[in-house]
Amino acid sequence: MFRHLLGLVPPQPAWFTHAPLPASSSPVTLTYLGTAGFVLSAPERTVVLDPFVTRHPLGHLLANKPLPSDPALVQRLIPKADDVLIGHAHFDHILDGPVLCQQTGARLVGSRAACMVGRAAGLPEAQLLETAGRENIASGAWTLRGLPSVHGKALFGKIPLPGDIPAPPRWPVRMRDLRHGQVLNWLVDTGGLRVLHVDSADFIRDELQGIKADLVCLCAIGRRYRPGYVREVVALTQPKWIVPCHWDTMVTPIDAPPEMLPGVDLPGFLREIEEAGVQALPVPLLGSLTLPRGPGAR
C-alpha cells in the first residue's frame, strides 16, 4: 500500500530497447548507477559522475537520520575510479563519492559544497579539487569542464534543499545537511566522444551556448517545470544520443527491481527526445552501453 501511494511502479522492459550503436575500435563504456550516477570507462581512464548506490528507506530520510555509505557495496559496483565528478551536493548525488575516493585514490571534483562534504568524510586536500566551472581540468588524456547551472524545480515545483555548505557538515551526513551548493553540468571529453551530464532538470542557456556533445545524460525528474527543456538542450548541444537519468526511485535497494520516481513520465520523455531528432538510449539500472569514439561518434 505504501509503495502504491508513492506511485512506485516498475518500468517496462520494452522501454529499454533501441537500435544498435556503431562499432568502434576504441569504445567507451557507460554504466548507469541509478539516480544521476554514471561510470564512463575506457582502458586508459575511468570517470564517475554523481555516485549514489547506498540507498536508505524513505522513512529513514524523512527522520533525518545519519546516512552512512556502504563501502562493500560501493567497492563491488564501482571498483575503479580516477576522478569522481559531483554535479551538486544533494545526498542522492554525493553520498558515495567520498568513500569511492578513499577506496580508489580518485579525486573528488566539484563545487565548494562538494569539497566540504569530502572534508567531512576525511578526504585529504590532495584528493579534493574545487572548481567554480568554466575551466578545463586534465584527467589523464581526457578533459573535464564544469558548466555553471541551476537546480531544477523537482519537488512540487520547488527546488529542494537550496543553499550552500560553507563548512564541513557532521559525518555521517544527514539529508538536510546537504544543500545543493553550486550546480555544475559536466562535460567530459574522452577524445573522440564528448559526454554532457545534466543531473538536474534545468540549465543556464548562456553556459551551454557553443557546447557540443555527442551524448547527453539528461535528468528526467522535474522536466515539466522547465519549458522546452529537451528541445532547447538539443538545439544548443546538438547531440546524437540522449540517455535519460534520475527516473528511478532513490529509496529502494540498488539491487532490487527498479521502480519509477513519482512524477516521472519515462515513455513521454523518450518520445520527446525522439521528436527532437535525437536517438534515445534508455539504460536499465546497472546496465551498460558501449559507445563509439572517433569520426563514427557523430
Steps between C-alpha positions, in 0.01 A plus 500: 500500500780740598678440168176540306423835667844626405447394140800266503429289195750291303613617156417276207788308338384610155595859584869403498519379140675705233685460173857368527783750520788514250805289574826668596860392535534725807166499683395653831271309734224691678339331802190639669517493881147625551386851598749726312797268542717377214837335443687593183781253442761416240829313533685823571256677738195467724291803598201465732217752514270550803553160664205399719444129552451485879128553531305557820123453551271801470415497869871511585545805277197686633613440858832668408701208633871454415565370149805274512649385173535124442871450413459135396216586262691794354808285443297225335312730262773759431834325539700763311506880471755764404276804548163535670295795372218646708226702331357627828519408866157349572524161671381308194789638295795502740440246777737230372754736343732531802521127576556429130793743504636341818488156340649593162716806563287700255456876521166640613431784256220750549380817666598638839201319649612168351850546635363583845326162499827336399676671792229384741568142387872540564631532144841672485531828312708322233186309399273806484475725198265796536373673188251773423479373144611639165849351527652202321623235743738231378401144589777296343448551128134592560372853567238595758309828505234610748229722357317717757134403522193519724301235682166397353167548676475131572273495807147632442637781285760604757876449535566255785758585767639818340805678633871436552723296732756755628669264748546123533170347620477237773593150388324273420289763332125538521277588207426852625871576546557470127391818321563496127771768490616611158355280226727387217423324175807292413648472151735202469712486184645150466668573169257430219192484727363798696251424778290769669347417839192702604410365843207733577225607263609856439796682349637845419462560130808720465720234665394239242540739206771361272529172695471202269454147630467159338298364789299674774402334828178688572302520824138384472348615831356852501533556127141623476599808701759606239313600182668369185753308708582219255458703183727780625775266626499329161509831309792626708718189526398306184550149641452180308386307808325573831505265800219577748598503868347583838185305417532219756406519866771577753346306789512140383821291508726532197486122448118487517283518187489870403196718553409839358511824693157658550446768236732346240348420161782298346307395185406864441859608556624245246244619244601862556865414441424315177271782382795738544693291247729321746531128568389416853720242673316395816722289725366272773628527854862373510484448123774604257545638149804472275546838332713565190783752495644673201336617175215247536386657825324786329 
